[in-house]
Amino acid sequence: MVFLKTKIHVLCSAVLAHFILKEKLHMFGILGCILCVVGSTTIVLHAPHEQKIESVKQIWQLAIEPGFLVYSAVIVIVVAILIFYYEPRYGKTHMIVYVGICSLMGSLTVMSVKAVAIAIKLTFSGTNQFKYFNTWIFILVVATCCILQINYLNKALDTFNTAVISPVYYVMFTTFTIIASMIMFKDWASQSGLKIATELCGFVTILSGTFLLHKTKDMGNSASGRGSISMPTRDTPVFTNSGSGRSSSSDKVAS
């Protein structure tokens, strides 16, 4: 699945941080990891078989179908409105503006990256795909979308709390990626309603685990430091009464 890889690194980061960085993985963190594993397993077991792509031209034919062209046009128009109208007015106060731009462009990025990856794979296999103009159009789309994503994601992280941005961005980015994949590759066309519902449940389970990991990621550190009493440093004076501070200074002058 094109969206499953966006969740795996969240689980890996949490586990590696526990062993390498010695960050305590508390009960809610373990529960979040379990939810991610269960959701990922559910999606893998019920994932549709992807189409066998033999050339970039085949992906190009999928990309220029009316359904995906309409989707791409809507994405470009909405992103342009967000950038030129809403971002100057509400970008600093509403995180959904920055996150929306990144998520919408991210769905087009994933589709184009898949086309470029297939082109590279087929080229190394002996069938040069870079002689077609279609490949270079996909590369141009990837470069443009990545620049926009990096720019506005950095603005979001500089303006708002990372612990809030990360889960919201994951949810929106993954949702739009699923929609784009459904429209372009039609992976769910041959599946039954039961399998689709099972995959959606797995997707919601992964999102729940990801949100839980990000929401409670600092709970272990705060809990570990709760038992220790912080002592004031020698460089920082601590006064309990401003008057006593003034009288002490006057006594020094008198002496």
Salt bridges, closest charged atoms under 4 A:
GLU50 OE1 - LYS114 NZ 3.44
GLU65 OE1 - LYS186 NZ 2.53
GLU87 OE2 - LYS155 NZ 3.83
ASP218 OD2 - LYS217 NZ 3.54
